[in-house]
Amino acid sequence: MAQSPFEVLAAQRRELGADGFSVLFLLLARLDFDNHIYVSQKEMCAKLGMAQPNVSRAIHRLLDIGVIDEGPRVGRCRSYRLNPSYGWKGRPENHRAALKDRMRSARMKVVA
């Protein structure tokens, strides 16, 4: 895990709120290889005892802050992907590639 992005995240506590952190921790608990996260909002609501609009709002905040990205749909459910700057589950070479892709998509130069 990277430490400095979590320091930035901690400073966002008012914007994220308790619901946002609860959803984030559940998403991190479901982290799969190459940072993919597969969990339905319905399942999150049941696990966290939260209403669907609160879960949806928390996910949108996490997307806006850049902690997670939207992944491909799996059936009727959305999937997510943890920003590789926050941590990585998988092979180191895939992590490097994901970081480079993220930098390119943000129009930043990748320096060797």
Secondary structure, 3 states (H helix, E strand, C coil): CCCHHHHHHHCCHHHHHHHHHHHHHHHHHCECHHHEEECCHHHHHHHHCCCHHHHHHHHHHHHHHCCEEECCCECCECEEEECCCCCCCCCHHHHHHHHHHHHHHCCCCCCC
